Amino acid sequence: MSTTPVSGETSGNAGLGMSRARIDRELKAIISDVLGIDADQTDKFMPDTGLFGHLPELDSMAVAGLLTEMEDRLDIVIEDDDVDGEMLETYGGLLAFAEAKIIEG
């Protein structure tokens, strides 16, 4: 069974083990759970939605929890060298990072 991701690619393309739409949903759920933000708010996140420096809930301590939860729920490994301000600047940056880590395996 194939799902249609946000980009229009099928889940078997681009080496993704899960569709982009599923990654998007899971990442929004992670943010909601870790930061205690209502799911209705995270559901409205767009690629240009500001994260670090824009969401008061996302401070440096919350970043550590967010990354740990991403590792657990997306089955990825995030090295210290992978983390930079750009990936946390916007939701789209974090989503692209998660997609790249899943492809990387």
N, C-alpha and C positions, 0 to 999 in steps of 0.2 A: 504494500500500500504506500502510495506517495502523497505527500501533502504539498501544498503550494506555499512557499515562503513569501515573505514580504516582497522580496526582489522579483518574484515571478519564476525563479528557478525551482526545479523540483528538489526534494530533499536529497536525492542521490547525487546531485551535482555539487561541484566545488569541494568535495571531500567532507561535507558536513555530516556528522552522525545524526543530527537533528535539524529540522528546518529552521530557517531564520525566524519565522513567526514563533516557533516554539521557544527558541533562545530568547527572543524578545519578551514573551510572556513570563518565562522563568526568571529572567533578569529583573523584570519589574516586580515579581513576587519576592525575590530576594531583597531588593531595595526596601520594599514595603515591610517585610518581616524584620530586617536588621535595624532599620531606622525608625520603625514604628509609625510610618507614614500610611495613611489610609490608602487602600488599594484603588479607590476611585481617583485619587490624585496621581498615583503612579501610572494608571491606565492612560492618562492624558499626556504622559511624557512623549515628546517628539525628539528627533535627533538633536535639535538645537537647545533642548531644555538644559539649563545650567545645573550642575551638580555641586562640586566642591567650590565653596565660596558663595554659593547661591542658596543651598539648602542648609539652614542652621543645624539640622540634625546630623549632617555629614561633616563631622570634625575629624581630626587625625585619629582618634581612638576608634571612631565608627568605621573609618577606612579599613583598619585592620580586620574588624569583624566582617565587613562587607566582602573583602577579598577572601577570607577564610571560608565564608559561606558560599561564595562563587566556586571555590575549589571543590567543596563538598558536593554541591548540588549540580554543578555542570561537569563534574569529573575532569577537572583540568588541574594543572600545576602552575602556580604563579611564582616565579622567582623574584627576588628583591630587585634585580636589574630590570625586570619587566615593568615595574611601577614607575610612572612619571605623572607629572601634573596634567599633561595633555590628555591622557586616557581618562582622567577623572573630571575634566573640565565640563564636558557635556554628556548627556545620556547617549548620544550617537557615538561618541568616542569610546565610552565604556562598552557599548554593544559591539562595536567593531573589534575591540580588544578581545571580548569574550568569543566572538566568532573566529577570530584568528587563532586563539588558543585551542579551540575545539578542532579546527582544521589541522593544527600542528600535532594534535594528539598527545 
